[in-house]
Structures are given as C-alpha cells and as structure tokens.
Amino acid sequence: MTDRVVVVGGGPGGMVLAYLLGRAGIAVTLLEAHQDFDRDFRGDSLHPYTLELLDSLGLADRLLALPHHKARFFRFHTPAGSITTADYGKLSSPYNYVALMPQAKFLDFLAAETAALPSASVRTGANVVELNREDGRIIGVRYRDDAGTHDLAAALVVGADGRFSRIRRLADAPARSLGATTDLLWFRLPHRPEDPPDADVDLFFGRHHYVGLLAGTDGWQVGYSLPKGGYAEARERGVGPIRTFLADHVPWLADRADLLTDFSQTTLLSVDISRVERWWRPGLLLIGDAAHVISPVGGNGILMAVQDAVTAANHLVRDRSDAALARVQAEREHAIRQVQAQQVRLEQRAARARERGRPAAPPYRLLRLLTGIPGARARAARANAYGPTPPQLDLGS
C-alpha cells in the first residue's frame, strides 16, 4: 500500500500543491501532459497573497529576480473619463503590486524547486488516460509517455489539470455552467518607450466592446471582447474593427495596431464560469479550474488555484482520508462561490447592455462617486489581492 500523492496537471495550483507536499516530506509525483511549459498562457498575474506565500517559503526573492512587471493600478477607461478603481500601492505589504510574469517562467521555476525536493518528482510528457479503481475507490492512474504506458499507484490523486480537465471527465464529475456571456480574443502588441508608464491592468470600454490590457515583459497582452459565440462573425469581419477600436479608445496603441493583420495572430479564449458540485471522490480531489472555472476578468484564476493548493496542503500533510477531502471543499467553496457570483453579475450586466443597445461602459458618475470614498481604492485592491477568506499556510511541525 502506497502513501504517494499523485498530482495531475502542472499549472499554478498543481505545482504549488506538489511543492508544499514535497517540502513537508510527503511522497508526491506531479504528472504534466506537455513536455515543457514553453507555451502561451493567458494568466500571468501573481497577486500579493501569492508573493507573500512564496516569501514565507524562501522563494520570492529568487522568483522575482526573473523579468516581471509590477502592476500597481487597475483602471477603467470610459468615453466619459478614466478612473482608478484599485491602487495596490496602498496595501501594507512588501509586495504591494501584482507581478505580471509569463506563467511559463513561474511554472519552470516551481517545477525546478519541486523536483529538487527528496520526496517529490515532476514528470512531463505524462498524459493520464485512466483512473485506476479498486472497490469503487481511485487507487492511482494510468499514463502514457514516450516510453509507453505505466500504472502509478497512489493513496490520493489530485486533479489540477485545468478548465478542460480530463481527470474531472474520467471521474464523472461534470461542471455546471453558471452563465458566461462573453468571449475574448487575445493578441500581443509590442511595447514602445513612449507608452504610458502607469499603464498596468486597464480596461478600455467602447459602445459594444471593451479591451483588456495587461503590461508584461514581452509586450502588451490585449483582450478584445466578443459576445459569447460571436467568434465566427468576428472572424468574417476581419481584424479591421479591432484596429479601429484600438485607434478610437486606446490611441497610444494606434501606431502599432497595423501589426495585427490576420486572425491567425489571435487566440480565442472562451470565457467560462462553472463549478463542480462535489470536488472529491473516494481517493480523488479536484482543485483550481478542474473544480471551478474562474473568468479571466480580474485575474483571479491563479490566486484561487493557489489558495486551493494551500488549503489542500494544510489538510493532506496530516490526513488523506475522504473526510479530509470534504473539508478542503468545505473551507474553499464559500470563497469560490463569492468570486463567481460577482463575475456572473458582471457578465449578466454586460449581456443586458448588449441586448438593449446600451454602451458596454460602466456608469462613469457612479464609479467616480464610489472610488472617491476614502479608502475605497485600497479596499478594492485588498479584495483583489487576497480574495475572500484567504487561507494561511499551516503544515504543522
């Protein structure tokens, strides 16, 4: 009988959990289907909570030696004016910013740290094809790699393999959609020295669309909103309307908008907000997007996955029973429901505006009033930086 934990999926949640378990001396194997992490991710945001966690583990300084952008502000730009809705610089933290770092760099760093632990191993190119069961309990996985097919026994399997989770499907744990109404087209444009120095995380609103802009070390990440299912129509119209939107609403990007010449330069992100009813089965736990898909608006996906990993580690270092798995969900579900409920409200508001032919922009006067309340921008930054009821790491002695 093994006491090994097998974590499937090398995203932020799976990687943090594998590291924490390995650091506590638990035998843990992380299986990642891809050969490496050198691919284009949409989530590059490391919130103050995550940076403080890494600092407590002695990892933050070395991680932040890698190229990254320190985002201090979150802003809305509407036709009526611009408003700073959150100011992370007002947080009482040594990490009073959101670190925008290519996720591949973050994962490479954590993978190396995890693999260096005596009780941990990281296997890439390992594609799980089956959950092994005995008397109704999951007792391990079957996976394929370049050397063939292998069975790996486990006291517990953790599915951390993202929004299209194979583990979730193999476990027959469907996720219920909560009603996303928007899709996003992502593409990159280069930085220029004369770009606004305080552009960090910004939303630019037009009448029917908005653009999300993220600063980064590899240029600007740009997300152009579409109504859910509107990709085919947008593709038929071509990139002209996107370039026109940038020229009208983000004029300092207009001088390079012509670099977007074809839809092949864009990536469709089908926005989803969904949740599995029960995150565990005997011998199996789901965390992160495998258990609950978070909309990219607000950049909370990595934060929620990391907090799932911390909560799971707090329990699993001591107890890997089914009761412990249920406690992980019980402790995390309220925060997830709260974040998703807010995202659903925003999605429904955007859908109603489209149906009624109203501008996509939020009401400027109301935003100006709310953000003008003393402390409002600091409170908004704290809410986004830490999320609801952030867990504290407690691995015991």
C-alpha positions in Angstrom: 0.0 0.0 0.0 1.5 3.3 -1.1 1.2 6.7 0.7 2.1 8.6 -2.5 0.0 11.6 -3.7 -0.2 11.9 -7.5 -0.9 15.5 -8.7 -2.2 15.6 -12.3 -1.6 19.0 -14.0 1.4 21.3 -13.7 -0.5 24.6 -13.6 -0.1 27.0 -10.7 -2.4 25.1 -8.3 -1.0 21.7 -9.0 2.6 22.9 -8.9 2.2 24.8 -5.6 0.5 21.8 -4.0 3.2 19.4 -5.2 5.9 21.7 -3.8 4.1 22.1 -0.5 3.6 18.4 -0.1 7.2 17.6 -1.1 8.5 20.2 1.2 6.6 18.5 4.1 8.2 15.2 3.3 5.1 13.6 1.6 5.9 11.4 -1.4 4.4 13.2 -4.3 4.6 12.9 -8.1 3.4 15.6 -10.4 2.3 14.5 -13.9 2.2 17.1 -16.7 0.9 16.2 -20.1 3.0 18.7 -22.0 6.8 18.2 -22.5 7.5 21.6 -21.0 5.8 24.9 -20.0 7.0 26.9 -23.0 3.6 27.9 -24.4 1.4 30.9 -24.4 -0.7 31.2 -21.2 -3.4 33.9 -20.6 -2.9 34.1 -16.9 0.3 36.0 -15.9 -0.8 37.6 -12.6 0.9 36.8 -9.3 -1.1 38.6 -6.6 0.3 39.9 -3.3 -1.1 36.8 -1.5 0.9 34.5 -3.8 4.1 36.6 -3.4 3.7 36.6 0.4 3.2 32.9 0.4 6.4 32.4 -1.7 8.3 34.8 0.6 7.3 32.6 3.6 8.8 29.6 1.8 12.0 31.5 1.0 11.3 31.6 -2.8 10.1 35.1 -3.5 13.4 36.8 -4.0 14.7 34.2 -6.5 11.4 34.2 -8.4 11.3 38.0 -8.6 14.8 38.0 -10.0 13.2 36.8 -13.2 11.8 39.5 -15.5 8.4 40.8 -14.4 6.3 43.9 -14.4 5.0 45.4 -11.2 1.4 46.5 -11.7 0.2 49.0 -9.2 -3.1 50.2 -10.6 -6.3 48.7 -12.0 -8.1 51.3 -14.2 -11.3 51.7 -16.2 -11.3 54.0 -19.2 -14.7 55.0 -20.4 -15.9 57.5 -23.0 -16.7 59.9 -20.1 -13.3 59.6 -18.5 -10.7 57.4 -16.7 -11.0 56.1 -13.2 -8.5 54.2 -11.0 -10.6 51.6 -9.2 -7.8 49.8 -7.3 -4.4 51.0 -6.0 -2.2 48.1 -4.8 0.4 50.6 -3.6 -1.9 51.4 -0.7 -1.5 47.8 0.7 0.6 47.3 3.8 2.6 44.6 2.2 6.2 44.4 0.9 4.5 43.1 -2.3 2.1 46.0 -2.8 1.7 45.2 -6.5 0.6 42.5 -8.9 3.6 40.8 -10.5 2.9 40.3 -14.2 5.3 37.5 -15.2 4.9 35.0 -18.1 3.3 32.0 -16.5 5.7 29.6 -18.2 8.6 31.3 -16.3 6.7 30.9 -13.0 5.9 27.2 -13.7 9.5 26.5 -14.8 10.8 28.0 -11.5 8.4 26.0 -9.3 9.0 22.8 -11.3 12.7 23.0 -10.6 12.2 23.8 -7.0 9.8 20.8 -6.6 12.0 18.4 -8.5 14.9 19.3 -6.1 12.9 18.0 -3.1 13.9 14.5 -2.0 10.4 13.2 -1.8 9.0 14.9 -4.9 9.3 14.2 -8.6 8.0 16.0 -11.7 7.3 14.0 -14.9 6.5 15.9 -18.1 5.1 14.5 -21.2 3.0 12.2 -19.0 -0.6 12.0 -20.3 -3.1 10.4 -17.9 -5.5 8.2 -19.8 -7.3 6.3 -17.0 -8.1 6.4 -13.3 -7.4 3.1 -11.7 -10.0 1.9 -9.2 -10.5 -0.8 -6.7 -13.8 -1.4 -4.9 -15.1 2.0 -6.1 -12.0 3.8 -4.8 -9.4 5.6 -7.0 -6.1 4.0 -6.3 -3.9 5.6 -8.9 -3.6 6.5 -12.6 -2.5 5.0 -15.9 -0.5 7.4 -18.0 1.4 7.4 -21.3 4.7 8.9 -22.1 7.4 8.4 -24.8 8.4 5.1 -23.1 4.9 3.6 -23.2 2.1 3.1 -20.8 2.5 3.0 -17.0 0.4 2.5 -13.9 1.2 4.6 -10.9 -0.3 3.7 -7.5 -1.5 6.5 -5.2 -3.1 7.0 -1.8 -4.6 10.1 -3.4 -4.9 11.5 -6.9 -5.4 15.3 -7.2 -6.8 16.6 -10.4 -5.3 20.1 -11.1 -5.4 19.8 -14.9 -7.4 23.0 -15.7 -10.7 24.1 -17.2 -10.8 21.2 -19.7 -9.8 18.7 -17.0 -9.5 15.1 -18.2 -9.4 13.9 -14.6 -12.8 15.6 -14.0 -14.2 13.8 -17.0 -12.7 10.4 -16.1 -14.2 10.8 -12.6 -17.6 11.6 -14.0 -17.7 14.9 -12.1 -19.3 17.4 -14.5 -19.0 21.1 -14.1 -22.2 23.2 -14.2 -22.0 26.4 -16.3 -23.1 29.5 -14.4 -23.7 31.7 -17.4 -20.7 33.4 -19.0 -21.9 35.7 -21.8 -18.5 37.0 -23.2 -15.6 35.6 -25.1 -12.1 37.2 -25.6 -9.7 37.5 -28.5 -6.2 37.7 -27.2 -3.2 39.0 -29.1 0.1 40.8 -28.4 1.4 44.2 -29.4 5.0 45.5 -28.7 6.0 48.0 -26.1 7.3 51.4 -27.1 9.4 53.6 -24.9 6.8 56.4 -25.0 4.0 54.2 -23.8 2.2 55.5 -20.6 4.4 54.5 -17.7 1.5 53.9 -15.4 -0.5 51.6 -17.7 -0.7 48.3 -15.8 -4.0 46.5 -15.8 -6.5 48.6 -17.8 -10.0 48.1 -19.3 -11.0 50.4 -22.2 -14.7 50.5 -22.9 -16.5 51.3 -26.1 -20.1 51.1 -27.0 -20.3 47.4 -27.9 -16.9 46.0 -26.9 -14.1 46.5 -24.3 -10.4 45.8 -24.4 -8.4 44.5 -21.5 -4.7 45.5 -21.5 -2.0 43.8 -19.4 1.5 45.1 -19.2 4.3 42.5 -19.4 7.9 41.7 -20.2 7.0 40.5 -23.7 4.8 43.4 -24.8 1.2 44.2 -24.2 -1.4 41.4 -23.9 -4.6 42.7 -25.4 -8.0 41.0 -25.0 -10.9 42.2 -27.2 -14.3 41.2 -26.0 -16.9 39.4 -28.1 -20.4 38.3 -27.3 -20.5 34.6 -26.4 -20.5 32.6 -29.7 -19.5 35.7 -31.7 -16.2 34.4 -33.0 -17.4 33.3 -36.4 -18.9 36.6 -37.2 -15.9 38.5 -35.9 -13.6 36.3 -38.0 -15.6 37.0 -41.1 -15.3 40.8 -40.5 -11.6 40.5 -40.0 -9.2 42.4 -37.8 -10.2 45.9 -39.2 -12.9 46.5 -36.4 -10.4 45.6 -33.7 -7.8 48.0 -35.1 -10.4 50.7 -35.4 -11.4 50.1 -31.7 -7.8 50.5 -30.6 -7.4 53.7 -32.6 -10.6 55.2 -31.1 -10.2 54.0 -27.5 -6.5 53.3 -26.9 -5.0 55.9 -29.2 -1.4 55.4 -28.0 -1.6 51.8 -29.4 -2.8 53.1 -32.8 0.7 53.4 -34.1 1.2 49.6 -34.0 -2.4 48.4 -34.5 -1.5 47.7 -38.1 0.8 44.9 -36.9 -2.4 42.9 -36.3 -3.0 41.8 -39.8 -4.8 38.4 -39.6 -7.0 36.4 -37.2 -4.3 33.8 -37.0 -2.4 36.2 -34.7 -5.3 36.0 -32.2 -6.3 33.3 -29.7 -9.9 32.7 -28.7 -10.5 32.4 -25.0 -14.0 31.1 -24.5 -14.8 32.6 -21.1 -16.4 30.2 -18.7 -17.7 30.4 -15.2 -18.6 26.9 -13.9 -18.3 24.7 -10.8 -18.3 21.0 -9.9 -20.9 20.2 -7.3 -18.7 17.8 -5.4 -14.9 18.3 -5.7 -13.9 14.9 -4.5 -14.5 11.2 -4.9 -13.0 8.4 -2.8 -9.3 8.7 -3.4 -9.6 11.8 -5.6 -9.6 15.6 -5.1 -10.2 18.4 -7.7 -8.7 21.8 -7.3 -8.3 25.0 -9.3 -10.1 25.2 -12.6 -10.6 21.5 -12.6 -13.1 22.1 -9.7 -14.3 25.6 -10.6 -13.6 27.7 -13.6 -13.0 31.4 -12.9 -13.5 34.1 -15.5 -10.2 35.9 -16.5 -11.8 39.2 -15.7 -10.0 40.4 -12.5 -7.2 37.9 -12.9 -8.3 35.7 -10.0 -7.8 32.3 -11.5 -4.3 31.8 -10.4 -5.0 33.2 -7.0 -7.9 30.9 -6.4 -6.0 27.9 -7.6 -3.0 28.7 -5.3 -5.4 29.2 -2.3 -7.0 25.8 -3.1 -3.5 24.3 -3.0 -2.6 25.9 0.3 -5.9 24.7 1.9 -5.4 21.2 0.4 -1.8 21.0 1.7 -2.8 22.1 5.2 -5.1 19.0 5.4 -3.2 16.5 3.2 0.1 16.6 5.1 -1.8 15.1 8.1 -4.7 13.3 6.7 -5.5 12.0 3.2 -8.9 10.4 4.1 -12.1 11.2 2.2 -13.2 13.3 5.2 -10.1 15.5 4.7 -11.0 15.9 1.0 -14.5 17.0 2.0 -13.0 19.5 4.5 -10.9 21.1 1.7 -14.1 21.8 -0.4 -16.0 23.0 2.7 -13.2 25.5 3.5 -12.8 26.8 0.0 -16.3 26.7 -1.5 -17.7 29.8 0.0 -14.8 32.0 -1.4 -15.2 30.4 -4.8 -19.0 31.0 -4.8 -18.5 34.6 -3.8 -15.9 35.3 -6.6 -18.0 33.5 -9.2 -21.2 35.2 -8.1 -19.6 38.6 -8.6 -18.3 37.5 -12.1 -21.8 36.3 -13.1 -23.3 39.6 -12.1 -20.8 41.4 -14.3 -21.5 39.0 -17.2 -25.3 39.5 -16.9 -24.9 43.3 -16.8 -22.8 43.2 -20.0 -25.4 40.9 -21.7 -28.3 43.2 -20.7 -26.4 46.2 -22.1 -25.8 44.4 -25.4 -29.5 43.3 -25.7 -30.7 46.9 -25.1 -28.1 48.5 -27.3 -26.6 50.4 -24.4 -22.9 51.1 -24.1 -20.7 48.4 -22.6 -19.0 51.0 -20.3 -20.0 51.1 -16.6 -21.7 54.2 -15.4 -18.9 56.8 -15.0 -20.5 59.1 -12.5 -21.3 56.2 -10.1 -17.8 54.8 -10.4 -16.3 58.2 -9.7 -18.5 58.5 -6.7 -17.7 55.1 -5.3 -14.0 55.3 -5.9 -13.9 58.7 -4.4 -14.9 57.4 -1.0 -11.8 57.5 1.3 -10.1 54.1 1.4 -12.2 52.7 -1.5 -9.3 52.1 -3.8 -7.3 50.4 -1.1 -10.2 48.2 -0.2 -10.7 47.2 -3.8 -7.0 46.4 -4.1 -7.1 44.3 -0.9 -10.2 42.4 -2.1 -8.5 41.5 -5.4 -5.0 40.9 -3.9 -6.2 38.3 -1.3 -9.7 37.2 -2.3 -12.4 36.3 0.3 -11.1 34.5 3.4 -7.6 33.8 2.2 -6.1 30.6 3.8 -2.9 30.7 5.9 -0.3 28.1 5.3 -0.1 25.6 8.3 1.8 22.5 7.5 2.5 21.7 11.2 5.8 20.6 12.6 
